[in-house]
């Protein structure tokens, strides 16, 4: 046991951890509880009992409706478990398994109002923050494509939209225009080129959502956080085992997950790189991810979804750049910054990446 864990929000004492761990239907005596992983949102611990578990304190500052969030996770994981069983897989390794509380609930609320959950620990598998080799990016695509395949006949309308309008790019532009009009810190004059760049591409903003409204794209289960470190990779085979971190699972479009994966995975630079000469879009990495994604999805995507994959990469990159620019104009309230102009640097990186995407992907649309 640790004596005190200092999270980004508050301290967590040994007694608080012990009480939270005891609230769940774990097997055997609790032997240890230690911090685990590198996440920045929730506080995560490994419990060692008869078998290992993951214990998490959820971040109520980020996730305001914990019951709705946990209902989404319960619905999706239960559905995935049945699908994996039906095809002869191992649901204890291939999907997240929630551990119920002693009174049969999906999460525990402690006396301080903090919310906790527990999962079965996935053994003999690891997650990675960085791509070790190009094949890892292809495997990431295959894993998230398979996620779509497994959930292709799940009714996404059953899920709650826990973060409203998360990928409604048209509404992101409305907020951008509001920030530009208000310009509370007088920053607009420092980013006139970026403002013109974004506004000149506003016509792209509503294409995906329009296609959904017109019935040309199906509503899907969207993961919304398709980073490499949200995939558990088997330690021996190097193959993807399980998609994790389902906090942002919501109804949406498959294009959102694909496009955002390309946005950060097929870039040659960090998201906040100041030297734009280092920022390039890698078409070979795009092709690798697309190949893996289509293989994993197993024919579950529609022709229109496949046709719009290149456009989705441009859309998600534009949306992210606009969000960074909006936050810069508004005073840096949403994204954490560590230097002056940090969000403007991020916006410039996204827009440079988008310029190269427009050149490279135009022939693929």
C-alpha positions as CSV (number, residue, x, y, z in Angstrom):
1,X,0.0,0.0,0.0
2,X,1.1,3.6,-0.6
3,X,0.5,5.9,2.3
4,X,-0.7,8.9,0.3
5,X,-1.2,9.3,-3.4
6,X,-1.1,12.9,-4.7
7,X,-3.3,13.2,-7.8
8,X,-3.8,16.2,-10.0
9,X,-7.0,17.0,-8.0
10,X,-6.6,15.9,-4.4
11,X,-4.6,13.6,-2.2
12,X,-5.9,10.0,-1.8
13,X,-5.0,8.3,1.5
14,X,-4.4,4.7,2.3
15,X,-7.8,4.5,4.2
16,X,-9.7,6.0,1.2
17,X,-8.1,3.4,-1.1
18,X,-8.8,0.6,1.2
19,X,-12.4,1.6,1.6
20,X,-12.8,1.9,-2.2
21,X,-11.2,-1.4,-2.9
22,X,-13.4,-3.2,-0.3
23,X,-16.5,-1.9,-2.1
24,X,-16.1,-4.3,-5.1
25,X,-16.6,-8.0,-5.5
26,X,-13.0,-8.9,-5.8
27,X,-11.6,-12.4,-5.2
28,X,-9.3,-13.1,-2.2
29,X,-7.6,-10.9,0.3
30,X,-6.2,-7.5,-0.9
31,X,-2.4,-7.7,-0.7
32,X,-1.4,-4.4,-2.4
33,X,-2.7,-1.3,-4.1
34,X,-0.2,0.8,-6.1
35,X,-0.5,3.6,-8.8
36,X,-0.7,2.2,-12.3
37,X,-0.3,3.6,-15.8
38,X,0.3,7.1,-17.2
39,X,-3.2,8.5,-17.6
40,X,-3.8,12.2,-16.8
41,X,-7.6,12.2,-16.3
42,X,-8.6,9.5,-13.8
43,X,-6.5,8.2,-10.8
44,X,-5.6,4.5,-11.6
45,X,-4.3,1.8,-9.3
46,X,-3.5,-1.9,-9.5
47,X,-5.1,-4.1,-6.9
48,X,-3.3,-7.4,-6.2
49,X,-5.7,-10.0,-4.7
50,X,-6.2,-13.6,-5.7
51,X,-6.1,-12.1,-9.2
52,X,-5.2,-8.6,-10.2
53,X,-7.7,-5.8,-10.8
54,X,-7.7,-2.1,-11.9
55,X,-9.3,0.4,-9.5
56,X,-10.0,3.9,-10.8
57,X,-11.3,7.1,-9.3
58,X,-13.1,8.9,-12.0
59,X,-12.5,12.6,-12.6
60,X,-15.8,14.4,-11.8
61,X,-14.4,17.7,-13.0
62,X,-14.2,16.3,-16.6
63,X,-17.1,13.8,-16.4
64,X,-20.1,15.5,-14.9
65,X,-22.6,12.7,-15.4
66,X,-20.9,9.6,-13.9
67,X,-24.1,7.4,-14.0
68,X,-24.6,8.1,-17.7
69,X,-21.0,7.4,-18.4
70,X,-21.0,4.1,-16.5
71,X,-24.3,3.1,-18.2
72,X,-22.6,3.6,-21.6
73,X,-19.6,1.5,-20.6
74,X,-21.8,-1.2,-19.1
75,X,-23.9,-1.5,-22.3
76,X,-20.9,-1.6,-24.6
77,X,-18.8,-4.0,-22.6
78,X,-21.8,-6.4,-22.1
79,X,-22.5,-6.4,-25.8
80,X,-18.8,-6.9,-26.7
81,X,-18.5,-9.8,-24.2
82,X,-21.4,-11.7,-25.9
83,X,-19.9,-11.0,-29.4
84,X,-16.5,-12.3,-28.4
85,X,-18.0,-15.4,-26.8
86,X,-20.0,-16.1,-29.9
87,X,-16.9,-16.2,-32.0
88,X,-14.9,-18.3,-29.6
89,X,-12.7,-15.6,-28.2
90,X,-11.6,-14.9,-24.6
91,X,-13.8,-12.1,-23.2
92,X,-11.6,-11.7,-20.1
93,X,-8.8,-10.5,-22.3
94,X,-10.5,-9.1,-25.4
95,X,-12.8,-6.6,-23.7
96,X,-13.0,-4.6,-20.5
97,X,-14.8,-6.5,-17.7
98,X,-16.4,-4.3,-15.0
99,X,-16.3,-5.6,-11.5
100,X,-19.6,-4.9,-9.7
101,X,-19.8,-3.4,-6.3
102,X,-20.8,-5.4,-3.2
103,X,-24.4,-4.2,-3.8
104,X,-24.3,-5.0,-7.6
105,X,-23.7,-1.5,-9.0
106,X,-21.3,-0.5,-11.7
107,X,-19.5,2.1,-9.6
108,X,-19.0,3.1,-6.0
109,X,-19.6,6.6,-4.6
110,X,-17.5,7.2,-1.4
111,X,-18.5,9.4,1.5
112,X,-16.7,12.3,-0.1
113,X,-18.8,12.0,-3.2
114,X,-15.9,10.6,-5.3
115,X,-16.8,7.9,-7.8
116,X,-14.8,4.6,-8.2
117,X,-14.9,1.7,-10.6
118,X,-13.0,-1.6,-10.9
119,X,-12.0,-3.7,-13.9
120,X,-10.5,-7.1,-14.3
121,X,-6.7,-6.6,-15.0
122,X,-5.7,-7.7,-18.5
123,X,-2.5,-9.8,-18.0
124,X,0.3,-10.5,-20.4
125,X,-0.5,-7.3,-22.4
126,X,0.9,-3.8,-22.4
127,X,-0.1,-0.4,-23.8
128,X,2.4,2.0,-25.5
129,X,2.5,5.8,-25.7
130,X,4.5,5.9,-28.9
131,X,4.6,3.9,-32.1
132,X,7.6,1.6,-32.0
133,X,7.5,0.7,-35.6
134,X,5.1,1.4,-38.6
135,X,3.4,-2.0,-38.1
136,X,2.2,-0.8,-34.7
137,X,0.1,1.9,-36.5
138,X,-1.3,-0.6,-38.8
139,X,-2.2,-2.8,-35.9
140,X,-3.9,0.2,-34.2
141,X,-6.0,0.6,-37.3
142,X,-7.0,-3.1,-37.3
143,X,-7.9,-2.9,-33.6
144,X,-10.2,0.1,-34.0
145,X,-11.7,-1.3,-37.2
146,X,-12.4,-4.6,-35.3
147,X,-14.0,-2.4,-32.6
148,X,-16.4,-1.1,-35.3
149,X,-17.1,-4.6,-36.6
150,X,-18.0,-6.0,-33.1
151,X,-20.3,-3.1,-32.5
152,X,-21.7,-2.8,-36.0
153,X,-25.1,-4.1,-35.0
154,X,-25.3,-2.4,-31.6
155,X,-27.9,0.3,-31.5
156,X,-25.8,3.4,-30.9
157,X,-28.9,5.5,-30.1
158,X,-29.0,3.7,-26.7
159,X,-25.9,5.5,-25.6
160,X,-25.9,8.9,-23.9
161,X,-24.0,11.8,-25.4
162,X,-21.9,12.5,-22.3
163,X,-20.0,15.4,-24.0
164,X,-22.5,17.4,-26.0
165,X,-21.6,18.2,-29.6
166,X,-18.2,16.7,-29.2
167,X,-17.5,16.3,-32.9
168,X,-20.1,18.7,-34.3
169,X,-17.6,20.7,-36.3
170,X,-20.2,23.3,-37.4
171,X,-20.9,24.1,-33.8
172,X,-17.1,24.3,-33.1
173,X,-17.0,27.0,-35.8
174,X,-19.8,28.9,-34.2
175,X,-17.9,29.0,-30.9
176,X,-14.8,30.0,-32.9
177,X,-16.7,32.9,-34.4
178,X,-18.0,34.0,-31.0
179,X,-14.5,33.9,-29.6
180,X,-13.3,35.9,-32.6
181,X,-16.0,38.5,-32.1
182,X,-15.4,38.9,-28.4
183,X,-11.6,38.7,-28.6
184,X,-11.4,39.4,-24.8
185,X,-7.6,39.6,-24.7
186,X,-7.0,41.3,-28.1
187,X,-5.2,38.2,-29.5
188,X,-6.9,38.1,-32.9
189,X,-4.3,40.5,-34.4
190,X,-1.6,38.0,-33.5
191,X,-3.1,35.2,-35.6
192,X,-4.8,36.8,-38.6
193,X,-3.3,34.2,-41.0
194,X,-4.6,31.3,-38.9
195,X,-8.1,32.9,-38.7
196,X,-8.2,33.4,-42.5
197,X,-7.0,29.8,-42.9
198,X,-9.8,28.4,-40.7
199,X,-12.6,30.5,-42.1
200,X,-11.7,29.7,-45.7
201,X,-12.3,26.0,-44.9
202,X,-15.6,26.4,-43.0
203,X,-17.5,24.7,-45.8
204,X,-16.0,21.4,-44.8
205,X,-17.4,21.7,-41.3
206,X,-20.9,20.2,-41.8
207,X,-20.3,17.6,-44.5
208,X,-20.1,14.6,-42.2
209,X,-23.0,15.6,-40.0
210,X,-25.1,16.5,-43.1
211,X,-24.4,13.0,-44.5
212,X,-25.7,11.5,-41.2
213,X,-28.9,13.6,-41.2
214,X,-29.5,12.7,-44.9
215,X,-29.1,8.9,-44.1
216,X,-25.9,8.6,-46.2
217,X,-23.8,7.7,-43.1
218,X,-24.9,5.4,-40.3
219,X,-24.9,6.3,-36.6
220,X,-22.1,4.2,-35.0
221,X,-20.6,3.6,-31.6
222,X,-17.7,6.1,-31.5
223,X,-14.7,5.6,-29.2
224,X,-13.5,9.3,-29.5
225,X,-10.0,8.7,-28.0
226,X,-8.2,6.4,-30.5
227,X,-4.7,6.9,-29.2
228,X,-2.2,4.0,-29.4
229,X,-2.1,3.8,-25.6
230,X,-5.8,2.9,-25.5
231,X,-5.0,-0.5,-27.1
232,X,-3.7,-3.4,-25.1
233,X,-1.0,-5.2,-27.1
234,X,-0.2,-8.9,-26.4
235,X,3.3,-9.2,-25.0
236,X,4.2,-12.2,-27.1
237,X,2.4,-11.8,-30.4
238,X,2.5,-8.0,-30.7
239,X,-1.2,-8.2,-31.8
240,X,-3.9,-5.9,-30.4
241,X,-5.9,-7.7,-27.7
242,X,-8.4,-5.1,-26.3
243,X,-9.6,-1.5,-26.7
244,X,-9.6,0.3,-23.4
245,X,-10.6,3.7,-21.9
246,X,-14.2,3.8,-22.9
247,X,-15.0,7.0,-21.0
248,X,-15.8,8.9,-24.2
249,X,-17.8,6.2,-26.0
250,X,-20.8,7.9,-27.5
251,X,-23.0,7.8,-30.5
252,X,-21.2,9.2,-33.5
253,X,-19.6,8.4,-36.8
254,X,-16.9,5.9,-37.7
255,X,-15.2,8.7,-39.5
256,X,-14.5,10.6,-36.3
257,X,-12.4,7.8,-34.9
258,X,-10.6,7.1,-38.2
259,X,-9.9,10.8,-38.9
260,X,-8.6,11.6,-35.5
261,X,-6.3,8.5,-35.6
262,X,-4.8,9.8,-38.8
263,X,-4.6,13.4,-37.4
264,X,-2.1,12.5,-34.6
265,X,-0.8,9.1,-35.9
266,X,0.3,10.1,-39.4
267,X,2.0,13.3,-38.4
268,X,5.8,13.5,-38.2
269,X,5.8,16.0,-35.3
270,X,4.5,16.6,-31.8
271,X,1.1,18.3,-31.6
272,X,2.7,21.5,-30.2
273,X,5.8,21.6,-32.4
274,X,6.9,25.2,-32.9
275,X,9.2,24.5,-36.0
276,X,6.6,24.0,-38.7
277,X,9.3,22.7,-41.1
278,X,9.2,19.5,-39.0
279,X,5.4,19.0,-39.5
280,X,4.6,16.7,-42.3
281,X,1.7,14.4,-43.2
282,X,2.9,10.8,-43.9
283,X,0.9,9.2,-46.7
284,X,2.6,5.8,-46.1
285,X,1.4,5.8,-42.5
286,X,-2.1,6.8,-43.7
287,X,-2.1,3.9,-46.1
288,X,-0.9,1.5,-43.4
289,X,-3.6,2.6,-40.9
290,X,-6.3,2.5,-43.6
291,X,-5.3,-1.0,-44.6
292,X,-5.5,-2.2,-41.0
293,X,-8.7,-0.4,-40.3
294,X,-10.5,-1.9,-43.3
295,X,-9.2,-5.4,-42.5
296,X,-10.3,-5.1,-38.9
297,X,-13.8,-3.7,-39.8
298,X,-14.4,-6.9,-41.9
299,X,-16.7,-5.4,-44.5
300,X,-19.0,-3.7,-41.9
301,X,-18.4,-0.2,-43.2
302,X,-20.6,1.2,-46.0
303,X,-19.3,2.4,-49.3
304,X,-19.9,6.0,-48.4
305,X,-18.0,5.6,-45.1
306,X,-15.0,4.2,-47.0
307,X,-15.2,6.9,-49.7
308,X,-15.2,9.6,-47.0
309,X,-12.2,8.3,-45.0
310,X,-9.7,10.8,-46.6
311,X,-12.1,13.6,-45.9
312,X,-12.5,12.5,-42.3
313,X,-8.8,13.0,-41.7
314,X,-9.0,16.6,-43.0
315,X,-12.1,17.3,-41.1
316,X,-10.8,16.1,-37.7
317,X,-7.5,18.0,-38.2
318,X,-9.4,21.2,-39.1
319,X,-11.7,20.7,-36.1
320,X,-8.8,20.2,-33.7
321,X,-7.0,23.3,-35.1
322,X,-10.1,25.4,-34.7
323,X,-10.6,24.2,-31.1
324,X,-7.0,25.2,-30.3
325,X,-7.4,28.6,-31.9
326,X,-10.7,29.2,-30.2
327,X,-9.1,28.5,-26.8
328,X,-6.2,30.8,-27.6
329,X,-8.6,33.6,-28.5
330,X,-10.7,33.0,-25.4
331,X,-7.8,33.0,-22.9
332,X,-6.6,29.3,-22.7
333,X,-9.4,28.0,-20.5
334,X,-9.9,24.5,-21.9
335,X,-6.5,23.0,-22.9
336,X,-3.7,23.0,-20.4
337,X,-0.8,25.3,-21.5
338,X,2.8,25.4,-20.3
339,X,4.0,28.5,-22.2
340,X,2.6,31.7,-23.8
341,X,1.0,31.1,-27.1
342,X,0.9,27.3,-26.6
343,X,-2.5,26.9,-28.0
344,X,-1.6,29.0,-31.0
345,X,1.4,26.8,-31.6
346,X,-0.9,23.8,-31.5
347,X,-3.4,25.4,-34.0
348,X,-0.5,26.3,-36.4
349,X,0.7,22.7,-36.3
350,X,-2.8,21.3,-37.1
351,X,-3.2,23.8,-40.0
352,X,0.2,23.0,-41.4
353,X,-0.6,19.3,-41.3
354,X,-4.0,20.0,-42.9
355,X,-2.3,21.8,-45.8
356,X,-0.2,18.7,-46.6
357,X,-3.3,16.5,-46.2
358,X,-5.1,18.6,-48.8
359,X,-2.2,18.0,-51.2
360,X,-1.7,14.3,-50.5
361,X,-5.3,13.1,-50.0
362,X,-7.1,15.1,-52.7
363,X,-6.6,12.2,-55.2
364,X,-8.0,9.6,-52.8
365,X,-11.4,11.3,-52.1
